[in-house]
Amino acid sequence: MQASWNPLTDLQLLFQYHFMHNAFLAGTIVAVVAGAVGYYMVLRAQTFAGHALAHVGFAGAAGALLFGLSPVVGLLVVGIGAAVGMGMLGDRNGSGDAADGVAIAAVFTFAIGIGLLFLQLYPGQAENAYSILFGAVLGITDTDVETIAAAGIATLIALTVMARPLLFASLDPEVAMARGIPVRALSIGFLVLLAFAVAQSVQVVGILLIFALLVTPAATAQRLASRPPVAIALSIALALLFTWLGIAVAYFAPYSVVGFYVTTIAFLTYAVVVLLTSERVERAWQSRAHARSAAA
């Protein structure tokens, strides 16, 4: 499809087919969830956990294909199980220490092995596995949109309920524990939310590219805003922008690789923000260090 460079005409062309309606609906849901959950993931320095859960989702999606189920269902089942396992085997304080890294790596490698077994047993075409890894947003059906919406709404409701104590536990887990906040339970609960975010995102950007929406918008927002409500809103807005632009460019471009366009736009935005704000962020960290030294 060739762009006319007339915004109104291009907008009409963009939405003239039903599959594009589904693509934008699914992309919007995924972006909102990824932007909100990603903020806490970056704040808690749990990007490795998100990376692991994305790859663990490969096992769930491959198993779902093997048994004739929706990939999202497999992602949810295996992802939740892996999240609980990581939380139970990790640090009791949920503070992201070395014990968490070992637990995440152990579950990660075990799940990858299971995923390879499922893929070997799957009698279908390799294109199905390709869509799991890299996404197929332009091929999303009405049923897929409903499944993604249900998972996204559940994730946002749960995140809203646990947002305040999760923020406290993320910033200072030891003080939060002293105040009676169940830090470890919150850590496990958040990993489950991450699993939901990965599961409902897989058909948009795929397992290997999910970080484009979970990490980059949140990391960019945290460099631009220090207040949590503002940073979360900005993270969601950036995730929406990256997703919408990626889908639109893929529709008009010769190669419809949505994941590539989403990740490219996200990376370039983050790189520009880092270059423009590096000095300001460094000064902010130095001010915090001086304040802590003075308090000690």
C-alpha positions, -999 to +999 in steps of 0.1 A: +000+000+000+015+033-011+011+064+011-004+095-005+013+119+019-022+135+024-028+128+062-066+125+058-064+102+028-037+081+045-058+078+076-087+065+056-065+040+038-051+029+072-085+020+086-103+008+055-097-029+063-110-048+094-077-064+101-062-030+106-089-022+132-079-053+151-042-045+148-047-010+163-071-023+190-047-050+201-017-027+198-034-001+220-042-026+247-007-040+246+009-006+247-011+006+277-003-025+297+033-026+287+038+010+295+023+007+330+039-026+340+072-017+323+076+014+346+077-008+377+099-034+360+125-008+352+122+008+386+127-025+403+156-034+381+138-066+370+145-064+333+162-098+334+130-112+349+110-097+321+135-110+295+133-145+310+095-145+312+093-135+275+115-165+266+096-187+290+065-177+271+080-194+241+075-228+258+039-219+267+031-208+231+048-238+216+029-261+239-004-244+230+003-249+193+011-286+200-022-291+218-043-270+195-049-241+219-045-203+215-009-192+220-020-166+245-035-194+267-002-213+267+017-181+275-005-173+304-004-208+319+033-214+316+042-177+323+022-176+356+038-209+367+073-196+359+066-163+377+055-181+408+085-204+406+109-175+402+094-157+432+094-188+454+129-198+446+143-163+448+153-139+476+128-139+504+129-101+506+120-098+469+148-072+466+163-084+434+195-098+449+217-125+435+194-152+447+167-138+424+191-139+394+199-176+400+162-185+404+153-167+372+181-183+353+172-218+365+135-214+355+145-197+323+168-225+311+143-253+321+115-236+302+136-231+271+143-268+271+106-276+273+098-252+245+124-269+222+108-302+230+073-289+222+085-274+190+102-306+180+069-325+186+047-299+168+037-313+133+027-280+118+045-254+098+074-234+111+057-201+103+035-206+134+067-206+156+080-176+137+049-156+146+054-165+182+089-152+182+084-120+161+046-113+163+019-111+136-002-081+145-016-077+110-031-112+113-049-108+146-085-120+147-115-108+166-111-136+191-075-127+196-085-091+204-110-103+230-084-125+246-058-098+247-084-073+261-094-097+289-058-103+299-050-066+296-079-055+318-071-081+344-035-069+345-044-032+348-069-039+376-044-059+396-016-033+390-039-006+402-048-025+434-011-031+443+004+001+429+010+020+461+026-008+482+045-020+452+060+014+447+070+016+483+085-019+482+103-011+450+119+021+464+129+007+498+121-029+505+136-031+539+116-002+553+085-016+536+090-049+554+094-031+587+061-014+580+044-047+576+041-047+538+043-083+523+073-075+501+078-111+489+042-116+481+042-083+461+073-095+443+057-127+432+025-109+423+044-085+401+062-113+383+027-127+376+017-094+362+048-094+340+037-128+327+003-114+318+019-085+300+041-108+280+012-131+272-010-104+258+018-088+239+032-117+220+010-114+189+018-078+185+056-076+187+065-113+195+084-128+223+119-117+212+108-081+207+086-076+238+113-055+254+105-028+228+073-020+248+082-032+283+116-015+287+122+013+263+091+035+270+095+031+307+133+038+306+127+068+285+100+081+307+121+077+339+148+099+323+123+126+316+101+126+348+109+118+384+074+118+398+058+083+395+024+093+382+039+115+355+065+089+345+038+062+343+016+084+321+045+093+299+056+056+296+021+046+285+020+076+260+054+066+245+044+029+242+012+040+224+032+063+201+058+036+192+031+010+186+008+032+165+037+045+144+051+010+140+018-004+127+012+025+104+047+024+089+044-014+084+011-009+066+025+015+040+061+001+038+072-025+013+081-049+042+053-054+069+076-062+098+058-044+126+083-055+153+112-040+134+095-006+131+084-005+167+118-014+181+136+010+157+114+040+167+116+031+204+154+028+202+160+060+183+137+079+208+155+065+238+189+072+223+180+108+216+166+113+251+197+097+267+220+121+248+199+151+257+194+143+294+226+124+304+241+154+321+209+163+340+204+127+352+241+125+363+236+157+384+204+143+399+222+111+410+251+131+425+226+152+444+210+121+458+244+106+468+253+138+486+220+139+504+224+103+516+260+110+527+248+140+547+220+120+563+244+093+573 
